[in-house]
Amino acid sequence: MDFHPSLLLFWLKKVIAALVLPPTLPLLPIVIGLILLPRWRRIGMILAWSGVVLQLLLIMPASVGWLVAQVEHPSPLDRAAARGAEAVVILGAGRRSHAPEFGGETVNRLSLERLRYGARLARESGLPVLVSGGAPAGGVPEALLMRSALEQDFRVPVRWVESVSRDTRENARMSAVQLHAAGVRRILLVTHAAHMRRASREFEAEGLAVIPAATAWLGGNEGSERGEPLLASLPSQNSAYAGWFAVHEWLGQLAYQLSR
């Protein structure tokens, strides 16, 4: 794999993201506070307890719900508005490198959530499908794994494969080249509800009219869905994951605004 400047910048962003996203984010003030504690007790205590409070805010359903609401697309697809679409575009969200039951690699659960909804839209509308996702670390491009899942598992054909992008901006830029060449100007864009605002802006910047087809909302009441409303107010792996996703999108939106 050749490490040219753009690829180095991509991995630098990944490293920075790992440091400023949960679970590392709340650990940083705790660790710094404990280091300062012997010499600057007051500052050390403030930092350490700030980290504890931040950790709680990022796993408590009430605070996480507020964070998620700030980034998620608010509503499902308007079927009436979807009638003018000319293609279904499904964005990748990662892959599983160890999937022996599938003979090697396959899409991860996030990509699968998008593919499932994209497959339904494609069957209902009869529109052609584009899948988008590259392989920054080498190996099989994500878009090829997505095509395999759509065609083999969902029996939905894929017309276009965009397999060189490394992030949302490149998803839009590289996909737009193929779509414009095919005369497509209006698309159903399939991605997570929390990712939709950022993704829509990038595709619109490439001259495409976007009809949001969001899926997999992180908001809502997990405990109530199971008939256990008390559990909905307690931290869980679901609220921790939603908190991570919400912070990821907050930072992603900020980074894209600053780079415009």
BAFI-3210 file (N, C-alpha, C; in Angstrom, 3 decimals, decimal comma, padded with zeros to 6 digits):
// residues 260
n [1|2|3|4|5|6|7|8|9|10|11|12|13|14|15|16|17|18|19|20|21|22|23|24|25|26|27|28|29|30|31|32|33|34|35|36|37|38|39|40|41|42|43|44|45|46|47|48|49|50|51|52|53|54|55|56|57|58|59|60|61|62|63|64|65|66|67|68|69|70|71|72|73|74|75|76|77|78|79|80|81|82|83|84|85|86|87|88|89|90|91|92|93|94|95|96|97|98|99|100|101|102|103|104|105|106|107|108|109|110|111|112|113|114|115|116|117|118|119|120|121|122|123|124|125|126|127|128|129|130|131|132|133|134|135|136|137|138|139|140|141|142|143|144|145|146|147|148|149|150|151|152|153|154|155|156|157|158|159|160|161|162|163|164|165|166|167|168|169|170|171|172|173|174|175|176|177|178|179|180|181|182|183|184|185|186|187|188|189|190|191|192|193|194|195|196|197|198|199|200|201|202|203|204|205|206|207|208|209|210|211|212|213|214|215|216|217|218|219|220|221|222|223|224|225|226|227|228|229|230|231|232|233|234|235|236|237|238|239|240|241|242|243|244|245|246|247|248|249|250|251|252|253|254|255|256|257|258|259|260]
n.u [000,853|000,680|001,867|000,865|000,486|-002,344|-003,364|-001,928|-002,933|-005,563|-005,267|-004,195|-006,402|-007,991|-006,562|-006,643|-009,397|-009,822|-008,760|-010,357|-012,910|-015,490|-014,532|-012,303|-012,319|-013,595|-011,755|-009,372|-009,344|-009,587|-007,245|-005,264|-005,963|-005,450|-002,698|-001,891|-002,716|-001,025|000,566|-000,932|-003,592|-006,277|-006,847|-006,346|-008,348|-010,658|-010,396|-010,364|-012,897|-014,472|-014,074|-015,332|-018,003|-018,449|-018,240|-020,525|-022,530|-022,275|-023,280|-025,716|-029,138|-030,905|-029,306|-027,815|-029,867|-030,633|-028,298|-028,244|-030,594|-029,859|-028,334|-029,513|-031,378|-034,698|-037,008|-038,616|-038,414|-040,174|-042,545|-043,961|-042,338|-040,243|-040,807|-039,707|-037,096|-034,049|-032,161|-030,891|-028,732|-026,383|-024,525|-021,446|-020,457|-018,416|-016,578|-016,367|-013,483|-012,853|-014,620|-015,302|-017,459|-018,481|-016,504|-014,298|-013,991|-016,651|-019,502|-019,978|-022,182|-023,318|-023,163|-024,778|-027,281|-027,878|-027,826|-029,941|-032,223|-031,815|-032,037|-034,733|-035,927|-034,993|-036,219|-038,930|-039,127|-037,866|-035,627|-032,224|-029,173|-026,510|-023,523|-021,273|-017,988|-014,684|-011,359|-009,359|-007,295|-006,350|-006,952|-010,126|-012,296|-014,877|-017,265|-017,440|-017,915|-020,377|-021,894|-021,814|-023,289|-025,805|-026,543|-026,298|-027,490|-029,780|-030,841|-030,796|-029,887|-026,851|-025,966|-023,949|-020,662|-018,812|-015,668|-013,396|-013,413|-012,733|-013,933|-016,884|-017,061|-015,564|-017,081|-019,317|-018,139|-016,850|-018,954|-020,697|-019,456|-019,923|-022,709|-023,499|-022,467|-024,194|-026,459|-027,973|-029,587|-031,078|-031,397|-032,119|-030,834|-029,237|-028,462|-027,365|-029,622|-028,377|-026,201|-027,113|-027,511|-024,950|-024,031|-025,924|-025,406|-022,884|-023,344|-025,161|-023,492|-022,086|-023,715|-026,041|-029,472|-030,855|-032,812|-033,553|-033,156|-033,302|-032,168|-032,159|-032,496|-031,105|-032,243|-035,034|-036,728|-035,257|-035,712|-038,493|-039,448|-039,071|-040,936|-040,129|-039,960|-038,467|-035,852|-035,128|-034,144|-031,674|-028,085|-026,718|-025,376|-026,476|-027,127|-024,570|-023,323|-024,913|-024,246|-021,546|-021,800|-023,242|-021,451|-019,396|-020,617|-021,151|-018,509|-017,682|-019,351|-018,501|-015,798|-016,097|-017,377|-015,402|-013,515|-014,516]
n.v [-001,196|002,152|005,005|007,843|011,461|012,083|009,705|009,411|011,604|010,752|008,568|009,940|011,452|009,361|008,444|010,695|010,835|008,498|009,245|011,324|010,414|008,587|005,398|006,744|009,530|010,482|009,345|010,711|013,314|012,176|010,603|012,595|014,231|012,531|012,265|014,868|015,137|014,641|016,967|019,240|019,310|020,289|021,059|018,621|016,994|018,247|017,816|014,983|014,266|015,576|014,041|011,692|012,565|013,280|010,779|009,523|011,124|010,347|007,815|007,645|007,196|009,460|011,831|010,964|010,569|013,200|014,156|012,513|013,321|015,780|015,290|013,382|012,608|013,736|012,274|009,426|008,160|010,048|008,782|009,814|011,908|010,387|009,426|010,731|009,914|008,624|006,721|004,426|005,015|003,553|003,859|002,648|001,272|000,007|-003,081|-006,609|-008,192|-010,746|-013,299|-016,202|-017,880|-016,839|-017,201|-015,507|-012,126|-009,817|-007,563|-005,310|-005,062|-002,524|-001,671|-003,665|-003,004|-000,747|-001,852|-003,661|-001,984|-000,479|-002,500|-003,143|-000,739|-000,691|-002,946|-002,227|000,096|-000,414|000,872|001,454|000,478|001,933|001,217|002,284|002,507|002,185|000,771|001,671|000,569|-001,429|-004,636|-006,229|-004,031|-002,243|-001,754|-003,859|-006,003|-005,197|-005,291|-008,042|-008,973|-007,800|-008,924|-011,713|-012,351|-010,735|-010,734|-008,575|-006,696|-004,894|-001,927|000,087|000,365|001,928|002,036|003,213|005,229|006,860|008,178|010,030|012,327|011,632|009,439|010,778|012,377|010,528|008,813|010,554|011,024|008,663|008,594|011,032|010,575|008,628|010,044|010,497|012,453|012,757|011,249|008,490|008,463|006,271|005,798|005,756|007,303|009,113|009,847|011,029|013,847|014,944|013,375|013,967|016,683|016,517|015,058|016,749|018,900|017,969|018,319|016,772|015,993|015,226|012,769|012,010|008,829|007,586|005,264|002,996|004,421|005,819|007,023|006,810|004,416|001,877|000,157|000,377|-000,753|-003,414|-003,848|-003,019|-000,420|000,699|-000,107|001,491|003,860|003,333|003,000|001,296|-001,100|-000,280|002,467|003,425|002,885|004,481|006,979|007,126|007,138|009,496|011,504|011,062|011,896|014,584|015,587|014,945|016,538|019,051|019,001|018,852|021,245|023,092|022,487|023,324]
n.w [000,000|-000,947|000,658|000,112|000,364|000,729|001,729|004,065|005,444|005,747|007,535|009,680|010,472|011,363|013,593|015,268|015,625|017,089|019,501|020,391|020,526|022,323|023,746|024,678|024,975|027,548|029,236|029,009|030,489|033,023|033,357|033,017|035,161|037,355|037,114|037,673|040,248|042,643|042,766|042,009|043,481|043,530|040,836|039,624|040,790|039,803|037,029|036,925|038,009|036,172|033,920|034,742|034,970|032,306|031,098|032,158|031,012|028,391|028,301|029,538|028,884|028,725|028,316|026,112|024,309|023,787|022,517|020,229|018,962|017,970|015,730|014,090|011,114|010,832|009,986|008,364|004,953|002,552|000,665|-001,487|-002,402|-003,262|-005,749|-007,916|-008,105|-009,543|-009,060|-006,610|-004,017|-001,989|000,895|002,172|005,384|006,652|007,249|007,984|008,725|009,509|008,715|008,618|008,082|005,796|004,049|004,211|004,004|004,786|004,759|007,561|010,457|010,432|007,754|006,750|007,786|006,268|003,702|003,771|003,913|001,602|-000,316|-000,100|-000,971|-003,597|-004,712|-004,434|-005,952|-008,373|-009,234|-010,425|-008,723|-006,882|-005,181|-002,656|-001,466|-000,366|000,092|002,243|003,813|002,261|000,651|-000,063|-001,698|-000,027|-001,399|-003,212|-001,538|-000,612|-002,959|-003,417|-001,184|-001,670|-004,140|-003,807|-001,312|-001,046|-003,547|-005,320|-008,051|-008,827|-010,368|-010,503|-009,184|-006,836|-005,783|-004,634|-002,773|000,427|002,500|003,550|001,977|-000,291|-001,059|-002,113|-004,132|-005,894|-006,539|-007,815|-010,256|-011,744|-011,704|-012,908|-015,454|-016,324|-016,615|-014,380|-011,999|-009,729|-006,637|-004,401|-001,298|000,773|004,056|007,520|009,850|011,573|010,110|007,878|007,425|007,067|004,927|002,921|002,406|001,220|-001,160|-002,424|-002,855|-004,974|-007,090|-007,175|-006,714|-003,683|-002,146|000,982|002,364|005,033|007,568|010,411|013,005|015,945|018,089|020,417|022,512|023,926|026,137|026,568|024,245|024,765|026,625|029,104|030,682|032,790|032,384|030,306|031,283|032,236|031,872|029,022|026,641|024,279|024,593|025,058|022,617|020,918|021,947|021,216|018,401|018,004|018,938|017,134|014,736|015,344|015,488|012,902|011,292|012,147|011,304|008,523|007,959|008,662|006,763|004,383]
ca.u [000,000|001,474|001,463|000,974|-000,001|-003,775|-003,599|-001,391|-003,895|-006,705|-004,958|-004,045|-007,760|-008,464|-005,889|-007,207|-010,762|-009,750|-008,406|-011,381|-014,211|-015,626|-014,427|-011,075|-012,584|-013,718|-010,597|-008,264|-009,286|-009,375|-005,824|-004,502|-006,248|-004,727|-001,270|-001,674|-003,239|-000,044|001,158|-002,013|-004,709|-007,572|-006,995|-006,419|-009,671|-011,638|-010,266|-010,752|-014,345|-015,063|-014,061|-016,375|-019,290|-018,550|-018,525|-021,929|-023,353|-022,167|-023,905|-027,066|-030,105|-031,495|-028,353|-027,494|-031,019|-030,557|-027,209|-028,657|-031,622|-029,235|-027,642|-030,272|-032,423|-035,876|-038,171|-038,382|-038,580|-041,456|-042,720|-044,409|-041,168|-039,308|-041,218|-038,877|-035,721|-033,545|-031,243|-030,712|-027,309|-026,188|-023,174|-020,865|-020,193|-017,390|-016,600|-015,823|-012,343|-012,856|-015,961|-015,044|-018,691|-018,709|-015,328|-013,290|-014,511|-018,022|-019,883|-020,292|-023,610|-023,782|-023,405|-025,904|-028,510|-028,125|-028,106|-031,286|-033,217|-031,590|-032,583|-036,197|-036,266|-034,711|-037,271|-040,215|-039,101|-037,287|-034,531|-030,891|-028,483|-025,075|-022,939|-020,074|-017,103|-013,382|-010,543|-008,191|-006,217|-006,061|-007,905|-011,292|-013,063|-016,148|-018,360|-017,542|-018,579|-021,778|-022,527|-021,986|-024,398|-027,066|-026,905|-026,399|-028,369|-031,045|-031,273|-030,974|-028,723|-026,146|-025,517|-022,698|-019,828|-017,793|-014,851|-012,119|-013,583|-012,246|-014,783|-018,171|-016,844|-015,151|-018,275|-020,115|-017,383|-016,620|-020,252|-021,278|-018,859|-020,638|-024,131|-023,640|-022,195|-025,383|-027,585|-028,750|-029,475|-031,899|-031,124|-032,484|-029,579|-029,449|-027,435|-027,961|-030,266|-027,411|-025,189|-027,782|-027,326|-023,606|-023,952|-026,748|-024,696|-021,779|-023,871|-025,732|-022,367|-021,629|-024,710|-027,109|-030,640|-030,888|-034,002|-033,021|-033,775|-032,569|-032,516|-031,463|-032,484|-030,552|-033,153|-036,110|-036,698|-034,980|-036,351|-039,936|-039,730|-039,075|-041,913|-039,423|-039,653|-037,451|-034,528|-034,838|-033,463|-030,378|-027,058|-026,630|-024,506|-027,153|-026,960|-023,143|-023,074|-025,566|-023,440|-020,359|-022,199|-023,633|-020,235|-018,712|-021,250|-020,877|-017,146|-017,629|-019,976|-017,603|-014,616|-016,459|-017,654|-014,130|-012,705|-015,164]
ca.v [000,000|003,370|006,040|009,191|012,438|012,003|008,520|009,729|012,500|009,924|007,819|010,916|011,738|008,194|008,415|011,786|010,450|007,491|009,917|012,282|009,744|007,596|005,592|007,441|010,924|010,769|008,836|011,670|014,186|011,368|010,264|013,833|014,651|011,668|012,600|016,166|015,106|014,818|018,307|020,234|018,471|020,854|020,929|017,192|016,490|018,794|017,112|013,582|014,178|016,009|012,864|010,773|013,141|013,166|009,374|009,276|011,804|009,647|006,495|007,737|007,348|010,802|012,747|010,429|010,840|014,600|014,246|011,863|014,139|016,931|014,912|012,468|013,059|013,628|011,508|008,424|008,555|010,475|007,959|010,653|012,615|009,414|009,012|011,339|009,441|007,897|005,671|004,219|005,048|003,004|004,134|001,638|001,682|-000,835|-004,494|-007,597|-008,841|-012,161|-013,855|-017,528|-018,495|-016,302|-017,482|-014,440|-010,844|-009,451|-006,266|-005,343|-004,933|-001,194|-001,720|-004,558|-002,254|000,106|-002,700|-004,232|-000,973|-000,163|-003,589|-002,996|000,384|-001,062|-003,860|-001,523|001,149|-000,859|001,766|000,872|000,669|002,201|001,015|003,117|002,235|001,714|-000,075|002,484|-000,240|-002,527|-005,733|-006,144|-002,804|-002,431|-001,762|-005,198|-006,825|-004,768|-005,859|-009,476|-009,180|-007,430|-009,828|-013,097|-012,522|-010,021|-010,903|-007,245|-006,408|-003,627|-001,403|000,829|000,069|002,952|001,246|003,849|006,301|006,577|008,835|010,468|013,300|010,896|008,697|011,661|012,833|009,435|008,310|011,543|010,848|007,593|008,944|012,069|009,956|007,856|010,958|010,497|013,731|012,736|009,943|008,090|008,239|005,379|005,751|005,860|008,582|010,005|010,214|011,529|015,283|015,160|012,729|014,710|017,914|016,202|014,683|017,954|019,718|017,400|018,585|015,771|016,245|014,112|012,419|011,219|007,540|007,238|004,029|002,674|005,510|005,481|007,543|005,890|003,856|000,449|-000,576|000,337|-001,685|-004,743|-003,892|-002,787|001,016|001,052|-000,325|002,556|004,969|002,860|002,847|-000,013|-001,098|000,458|003,898|003,730|002,908|005,665|008,123|007,153|007,514|010,906|012,323|010,889|012,753|015,971|015,918|014,873|017,737|020,177|018,909|019,147|022,680|023,797|022,215|023,875]
ca.w [000,000|-001,068|001,619|-000,432|001,350|001,029|002,551|005,391|006,073|006,120|008,756|010,764|010,945|012,099|014,896|016,063|015,978|018,155|020,755|020,826|020,582|023,393|025,196|025,068|025,318|028,985|029,977|028,949|031,665|034,234|033,430|033,253|036,530|038,301|037,020|038,332|041,612|043,732|042,829|041,928|043,888|043,149|039,385|039,330|041,163|038,870|035,759|037,072|038,153|034,903|033,060|035,216|034,575|030,853|030,798|032,476|030,014|027,116|028,369|030,089|027,785|028,617|027,693|024,789|023,455|023,346|021,547|018,992|018,318|017,308|014,499|013,248|010,197|011,692|009,552|007,322|003,555|002,021|-000,536|-002,595|-002,927|-003,831|-007,090|-008,951|-008,014|-010,709|-008,620|-005,172|-003,658|-000,645|001,379|003,047|006,769|007,243|006,896|008,917|008,075|009,877|008,535|008,012|007,594|004,463|003,242|004,271|004,452|004,429|005,320|008,989|010,742|010,043|006,311|006,502|008,047|005,104|002,545|003,893|003,533|000,193|-001,116|-000,111|-001,843|-004,981|-005,162|-004,520|-006,969|-009,629|-009,611|-010,386|-007,446|-006,788|-003,855|-002,540|-000,339|-000,811|000,978|002,590|004,384|001,355|000,666|-000,946|-001,481|000,654|-002,367|-003,791|-000,534|-000,607|-004,150|-003,186|-000,251|-002,321|-005,229|-003,367|-000,156|-001,224|-004,937|-005,913|-008,897|-008,633|-011,661|-010,388|-008,014|-006,568|-004,858|-004,319|-001,776|001,778|003,495|003,008|000,897|-001,479|-001,490|-002,961|-005,307|-006,836|-007,009|-008,726|-011,580|-012,440|-011,841|-013,939|-016,757|-016,694|-016,726|-013,137|-011,289|-008,515|-006,047|-003,051|-000,594|001,907|005,086|008,848|010,124|012,205|009,117|006,687|007,183|006,518|003,617|001,962|002,019|000,322|-002,471|-003,032|-003,309|-006,243|-008,119|-007,184|-005,865|-002,735|-001,389|002,095|002,690|006,256|008,245|011,665|013,979|017,256|019,091|020,773|023,857|023,821|027,216|026,360|023,172|025,337|027,704|030,356|030,660|033,779|031,798|029,344|031,945|032,715|030,838|028,398|025,469|023,218|024,807|024,885|021,173|020,371|022,343|020,355|017,048|018,017|019,025|015,852|013,742|015,746|015,068|011,451|010,749|012,420|010,457|007,153|007,866|008,729|005,564|003,190]
c.u [000,888|000,946|001,734|000,305|-001,475|-004,085|-003,069|-002,346|-005,123|-006,437|-004,709|-005,402|-008,303|-007,851|-006,461|-008,614|-010,766|-009,472|-009,533|-012,784|-014,285|-015,118|-013,184|-011,358|-012,726|-012,530|-009,457|-008,247|-009,087|-007,893|-004,980|-004,712|-005,509|-003,225|-000,970|-002,011|-002,182|000,463|000,100|-003,321|-006,053|-007,825|-007,148|-007,786|-010,746|-011,597|-010,765|-012,269|-015,078|-015,130|-015,130|-017,759|-019,496|-018,876|-020,000|-022,859|-023,369|-022,760|-025,323|-028,078|-030,672|-030,565|-027,967|-028,641|-031,017|-029,470|-027,624|-029,666|-031,026|-028,626|-028,486|-031,227|-033,766|-036,950|-037,811|-038,691|-040,018|-041,662|-043,194|-043,236|-040,212|-039,640|-040,349|-037,445|-035,342|-032,580|-031,269|-029,214|-027,168|-024,731|-022,706|-020,590|-019,163|-017,548|-016,064|-014,699|-012,292|-014,283|-015,820|-016,289|-019,069|-017,491|-014,280|-013,853|-015,976|-018,319|-020,148|-021,781|-024,156|-024,079|-024,619|-027,239|-028,863|-028,506|-029,516|-032,350|-033,062|-032,162|-034,103|-036,616|-036,063|-035,789|-038,594|-040,264|-038,641|-036,118|-033,184|-030,153|-027,009|-024,632|-021,590|-019,288|-015,801|-012,692|-009,282|-007,017|-005,811|-007,100|-009,047|-012,041|-014,438|-017,313|-018,525|-018,220|-020,064|-022,523|-022,786|-023,172|-025,736|-027,492|-027,103|-027,429|-029,742|-031,611|-031,625|-029,736|-028,143|-025,625|-024,159|-021,979|-018,759|-016,900|-013,517|-012,219|-013,117|-013,076|-016,040|-018,007|-016,433|-016,252|-019,061|-019,392|-017,246|-017,935|-020,850|-020,719|-019,635|-022,104|-024,351|-023,421|-023,396|-026,622|-028,465|-028,511|-030,208|-031,818|-031,853|-031,187|-029,853|-028,235|-028,130|-028,558|-029,287|-026,357|-025,784|-027,511|-025,978|-023,503|-024,742|-026,039|-023,589|-022,270|-024,502|-024,637|-021,802|-022,682|-025,823|-028,245|-030,844|-032,266|-033,538|-033,836|-033,031|-033,055|-031,774|-031,342|-031,943|-031,404|-034,257|-035,846|-036,523|-035,718|-037,839|-040,309|-039,776|-040,096|-041,309|-039,018|-038,592|-036,051|-034,136|-034,080|-032,071|-029,370|-027,042|-025,653|-025,134|-026,971|-025,498|-022,786|-023,683|-024,790|-022,200|-020,721|-022,541|-022,410|-019,448|-019,295|-021,091|-019,509|-017,011|-018,231|-019,100|-016,405|-014,944|-016,770|-016,358|-013,298|-013,331|-014,491]
c.v [001,244|004,452|007,423|010,160|012,313|010,807|008,745|010,645|011,726|009,188|008,740|011,274|010,591|008,135|009,495|011,430|009,435|008,123|010,807|011,695|008,857|006,235|006,358|008,839|011,175|010,274|009,856|012,614|013,404|011,059|011,500|014,312|013,832|011,940|013,896|016,149|015,301|016,252|019,410|019,521|019,006|020,691|019,466|016,608|016,977|018,045|015,671|013,438|014,663|014,844|011,867|011,267|013,010|011,733|009,039|009,913|011,052|008,247|006,533|007,982|008,753|011,764|012,278|010,693|012,262|014,768|013,680|012,717|015,322|016,569|014,053|013,188|012,793|012,647|010,469|008,971|008,932|009,763|008,782|011,379|011,664|009,058|009,608|010,862|008,623|006,780|005,586|004,154|004,602|003,200|003,029|002,193|000,793|-002,296|-005,344|-008,333|-010,335|-012,680|-015,229|-018,193|-017,994|-016,495|-016,391|-013,166|-010,689|-008,083|-006,410|-005,074|-003,556|-001,144|-002,578|-003,871|-001,377|-000,728|-003,281|-003,237|-000,600|-001,227|-003,485|-001,867|000,031|-001,990|-003,131|-000,547|000,678|-000,018|001,023|001,285|000,978|001,937|001,715|002,773|001,635|000,810|000,683|001,679|-001,389|-003,623|-005,503|-004,844|-003,112|-002,533|-003,139|-006,161|-006,472|-005,340|-007,348|-009,755|-008,874|-008,479|-011,265|-013,293|-011,879|-010,137|-009,581|-006,941|-005,024|-003,158|-000,723|000,471|001,150|002,399|001,889|004,914|005,858|007,241|009,341|011,441|012,600|009,972|009,531|012,011|011,719|008,865|009,253|011,406|009,799|007,965|010,001|011,481|009,164|008,738|011,018|011,806|013,718|011,334|009,755|007,736|007,445|005,387|005,847|007,255|009,581|010,518|010,985|013,004|015,557|014,575|013,504|015,963|017,617|015,830|015,885|018,875|019,218|017,526|017,563|016,214|015,017|013,984|011,528|009,954|006,986|005,923|003,955|003,877|005,014|006,026|006,547|005,262|002,346|-000,350|-000,699|-000,638|-003,119|-004,878|-003,647|-001,320|001,423|000,918|000,796|003,716|004,595|002,778|001,421|000,059|-000,323|001,966|004,303|003,811|004,151|006,928|008,257|007,655|009,002|011,824|012,242|011,812|014,230|016,404|015,896|016,095|018,965|020,171|019,281|020,619|023,487|023,629|022,744|025,174]
c.w [000,000|-000,137|001,030|000,537|001,704|001,918|003,966|006,153|006,538|007,426|009,937|011,340|011,772|013,502|015,813|016,527|017,120|019,510|021,280|020,842|021,821|022,879|025,644|025,582|026,815|029,805|030,027|030,149|032,964|034,410|033,725|034,680|037,552|038,286|037,779|039,818|042,706|043,873|042,811|042,221|043,381|041,651|038,997|039,641|040,199|037,539|035,862|037,176|036,907|033,921|033,450|034,794|033,067|030,445|031,053|031,436|028,688|027,133|028,937|028,959|027,630|027,888|026,292|023,823|022,931|022,286|020,198|018,237|017,560|015,964|013,565|012,301|010,860|011,264|008,493|005,938|003,233|000,683|-001,733|-003,242|-003,637|-005,276|-008,192|-008,950|-009,247|-010,334|-007,109|-004,895|-002,211|-000,241|002,317|004,432|007,445|006,861|008,038|008,204|008,376|009,825|007,877|007,476|006,207|003,557|003,237|004,849|004,063|005,021|006,812|009,208|010,371|008,549|006,001|006,772|006,857|003,885|002,593|003,445|002,066|-000,725|-001,201|-001,053|-003,309|-005,526|-005,357|-005,692|-008,340|-010,100|-009,582|-009,114|-007,665|-005,359|-003,814|-001,291|-000,817|000,193|001,336|003,113|003,478|001,470|-000,293|-000,678|-000,900|-000,331|-003,014|-002,820|-000,457|-001,802|-003,972|-002,272|-000,910|-003,345|-004,759|-002,255|-000,343|-002,641|-005,595|-006,759|-008,617|-009,979|-011,562|-009,092|-007,910|-005,458|-004,471|-003,229|-000,402|002,863|002,801|001,853|-000,392|-001,973|-002,487|-004,254|-006,351|-007,378|-008,042|-010,137|-012,379|-012,680|-012,913|-015,330|-017,262|-016,812|-015,492|-012,399|-009,943|-007,902|-004,718|-002,346|000,673|002,824|006,438|009,060|010,727|011,226|007,948|006,414|006,534|005,115|002,564|001,474|001,009|-001,073|-003,168|-003,551|-004,638|-007,337|-008,221|-006,266|-004,990|-002,095|-000,247|002,341|003,894|006,838|009,576|012,607|015,315|018,386|019,376|022,123|023,786|024,884|027,022|025,268|023,696|026,462|029,060|030,435|031,666|033,200|030,838|029,970|032,433|031,575|030,297|027,241|024,321|023,370|024,645|023,402|020,530|020,723|021,487|018,963|016,988|018,071|017,726|014,796|014,074|015,223|013,551|010,807|010,964|011,496|009,013|006,961|007,849|007,452|004,286|002,744]
res [m|d|f|h|p|s|l|l|l|f|w|l|k|k|v|i|a|a|l|v|l|p|p|t|l|p|l|l|p|i|v|i|g|l|i|l|l|p|r|w|r|r|i|g|m|i|l|a|w|s|g|v|v|l|q|l|l|l|i|m|p|a|s|v|g|w|l|v|a|q|v|e|h|p|s|p|l|d|r|a|a|a|r|g|a|e|a|v|v|i|l|g|a|g|r|r|s|h|a|p|e|f|g|g|e|t|v|n|r|l|s|l|e|r|l|r|y|g|a|r|l|a|r|e|s|g|l|p|v|l|v|s|g|g|a|p|a|g|g|v|p|e|a|l|l|m|r|s|a|l|e|q|d|f|r|v|p|v|r|w|v|e|s|v|s|r|d|t|r|e|n|a|r|m|s|a|v|q|l|h|a|a|g|v|r|r|i|l|l|v|t|h|a|a|h|m|r|r|a|s|r|e|f|e|a|e|g|l|a|v|i|p|a|a|t|a|w|l|g|g|n|e|g|s|e|r|g|e|p|l|l|a|s|l|p|s|q|n|s|a|y|a|g|w|f|a|v|h|e|w|l|g|q|l|a|y|q|l|s|r]
***
